[in-house]
Amino acid sequence: MAGTEIAVIGGGVVGLSVALRLADAGRDVTLVAPEDAGDGASSGNAGVIADYAVLPVGTPEVLRALPSLLFDRLSPLAIRRSAVVSLLPWLARFAAQSLPGPARRNARAIAALLAEAAPEWRAQADRIGARDLLRQRGSLYLYERASEVSDSTLDWQRSLGVTVERISRDELGQLEPGLPSDVGVGAAFFPQTMTVADPGALMQRLAAAVAGADVVRVPARVTALEAGAGAVTLRCDDGTALRAARAVVAAGAWSRPLARMAGDRVPLDTERGYHIEFDMGDQPLTRQMTPVARGFYFCPMAGRLRVAGTVELGGLTAPPSPHRVRVLEEGARAVLPDLPEVTRHWMGFRPSLPDSVPVIGARRGGDRVLYAFGHGHLGLTLAPVTARIIADLVAGRDPGLALAPYAPGRFWNTPF
Ligand SMILES: Cc1cc2nc3c(=O)[nH]c(=O)nc-3n(C[C@H](O)[C@H](O)[C@H](O)COP(=O)(O)OP(=O)(O)OC[C@H]3O[C@@H](n4cnc5c(N)ncnc54)[C@H](O)[C@@H]3O)c2cc1C
């Protein structure tokens, strides 16, 4: 049986960031991941280092709108009928976490991680030679109607350290002259936000840096995890068996069975998301923009405009929904009518907990197994921060923030 000091399970942006950080700290690391970078969520996302996104998905406002959001066929949030029954426990927890008290607590937990997101990404981009892929032009949240303006939401974000300005339609026009003049009544502007010009290219540079850092690679899927007193044993679908002093579970939306094998029941599910792309050199927008009521981002990227987002609750195995792709395209054309034909479309799996807070830290049975999964809408943003915390835990250093809000057991003491 092969041996290693630390086995990192999962090769998305979180697993790769963790593997790199640990290797740079002089650890002997083996990465167990079926594909290299690949076309999963870590490449297909909207590319926003969303350090302003302190609010959880579940808030009192979302809870009030939940029935219409879930069952309106054109809404940015959909549920597949076939998945309703299996998703009921997750939805019940989501509803409970959307109440005012839990939502405020969850926002604080997210904000504590986001405070480090931008500096950690700058440092990681320097490390992997990807500074050229980061842009700092800010992010716009477009109000199409006056009823969408929510000063209380902006105040809540400001109270958690976010810099945001309410801007008028004229100011919006100055920032984005390519936006049709009859679209929008104003916007919220997050001037400091960074975006990634090409998340797929970012993943390739990260994977190359990991390979260059002497991380051993097992191109397989872990099928069994056994945490004993002296070691963790992993068995993989290609027959490989690996003995590690420690393991880090970073398998995104597929982490729940691995955590179960390590002794923890975690209510992880997936919020499926979509993107469509329009190949175009000249882009109508110069920065990332979100029409708030539509739940997607316009993301100007290298050589193409990506339109990414929306949420479909529907599990890990159902095929992509052509209807959800159409909803995305119709929404994009409602804002930017002159878009060309769609060049390609894609669906991916956000790893989501009902409170929108990731699981970071040791399993219940001790720190031989560490968790780094469940980052939901913020996995790209939070990958380097997560890696920093995991590296501190492995080194026995104080990670500098209380980890209780991110513990796998935080759901045990509540009915949901
Ligand atoms: C449409 C959309 C837009 C998004 N936009 C943004 C954004 O702008 N900003 C942001 O911060 N986040 C965004 N996200 C969220 C972000 O993409 C995810 O949170 C992030 O990619 C999750 O990374 P991960 O490494 O945890 O998981 P993944 O990228 O899913 O990687 C998990 C890896 O684990 C591997 N794996 C699974 N099971 C096993 C196993 N048993 N053994 C070994 N390996 C295994 C998988 O093959 C996969 O490669 C978006 C997501 C979507 C869908």
The ligand as a Gaussian input file, in Angstrom:
#p B3LYP/6-31G(d) Opt

LIG

0 1
 C      -23.016000      28.785000     -12.366000
 C      -22.060000      28.932000     -11.221000
 C      -21.458000      30.168000     -10.989000
 C      -20.584000      30.317000      -9.923000
 N      -19.954000      31.523000      -9.741000
 C      -19.077000      31.682000      -8.731000
 C      -18.374000      32.906000      -8.575000
 O      -18.483000      33.813000      -9.375000
 N      -17.539000      33.030000      -7.511000
 C      -17.355000      32.010000      -6.606000
 O      -16.618000      32.186000      -5.639000
 N      -17.971000      30.810000      -6.765000
 C      -18.827000      30.631000      -7.800000
 N      -19.474000      29.445000      -7.960000
 C      -19.261000      28.379000      -6.961000
 C      -17.938000      27.666000      -7.179000
 O      -17.774000      27.368000      -8.540000
 C      -17.912000      26.388000      -6.346000
 O      -18.222000      26.670000      -5.012000
 C      -16.512000      25.786000      -6.395000
 O      -16.127000      25.527000      -7.718000
 C      -16.460000      24.497000      -5.582000
 O      -15.135000      24.059000      -5.644000
 P      -14.726000      22.664000      -5.030000
 O      -13.280000      22.492000      -5.252000
 O      -15.247000      22.573000      -3.631000
 O      -15.591000      21.600000      -5.861000
 P      -15.474000      21.129000      -7.376000
 O      -14.923000      22.173000      -8.263000
 O      -16.785000      20.533000      -7.729000
 O      -14.381000      20.004000      -7.293000
 C      -14.607000      18.806000      -6.600000
 C      -13.703000      17.776000      -7.201000
 O      -13.740000      16.604000      -6.390000
 C      -13.696000      15.491000      -7.250000
 N      -14.280000      14.340000      -6.556000
 C      -15.581000      14.068000      -6.328000
 N      -15.717000      12.927000      -5.660000
 C      -14.471000      12.454000      -5.459000
 C      -13.959000      11.298000      -4.826000
 N      -14.768000      10.387000      -4.255000
 N      -12.619000      11.106000      -4.818000
 C      -11.779000      12.018000      -5.378000
 N      -12.213000      13.151000      -5.987000
 C      -13.552000      13.352000      -6.017000
 C      -14.523000      15.918000      -8.465000
 O      -14.182000      15.146000      -9.583000
 C      -14.140000      17.384000      -8.602000
 O      -13.070000      17.555000      -9.480000
 C      -20.321000      29.234000      -9.044000
 C      -20.895000      27.981000      -9.308000
 C      -21.743000      27.820000     -10.382000
 C      -22.319000      26.463000     -10.649000

